């Protein structure tokens, strides 16, 4: 699909769980908020780009394994040509490991793939999730190819 000038970038938002998606279950925090619910908390992202949603998994990132990394990489590879960039919400416990694995698994990626998460759940009044997610969408719409982390107002590569 050829882009017309002024068209919004198409971003695929892949949600995997993590603190960013957690709610209090009565027995502690559990990932429960999906990709659409996360994006709804940052309406500015929808003004910046066109967003499609993939709820890939709903896990605490400490439970992710190399098989999950392959699933995430596969989801990006399968959709690579249809999007201008990807945002992947993820838990902070293993986000750096996932980013490193994706860096190698998606070695020739031609669009931005941006992982983000948060220290506090989206629903927490003092959350960092909104800022991190919005930073990730800006980075995904930037056109700079590669695998990145968006956190605390910074994009790391």
HELIX and SHEET records of a PDB file:
HELIX    1   1 UNK A   19  UNK A   21  5                                   3    
HELIX    2   2 UNK A   35  UNK A   40  1                                   6    
HELIX    3   3 UNK A   43  UNK A   48  1                                   6    
HELIX    4   4 UNK A   61  UNK A   63  5                                   3    
HELIX    5   5 UNK A   66  UNK A   79  1                                  14    
HELIX    6   6 UNK A   80  UNK A   82  5                                   3    
HELIX    7   7 UNK A   95  UNK A  105  1                                  11    
HELIX    8   8 UNK A  129  UNK A  140  1                                  12    
SHEET    1   A 6 UNK A  49  UNK A  59  0                                        
SHEET    2   A 6 UNK A   9  UNK A  17  1                                        
SHEET    3   A 6 UNK A  85  UNK A  89  1                                        
SHEET    4   A 6 UNK A 112  UNK A 116  1                                        
SHEET    5   A 6 UNK A 146  UNK A 151  1                                        
SHEET    6   A 6 UNK A 154  UNK A 156 -1                                        
SHEET    1   B 2 UNK A  22  UNK A  24  0                                        
SHEET    2   B 2 UNK A  29  UNK A  31 -1                                        
END                                                                             
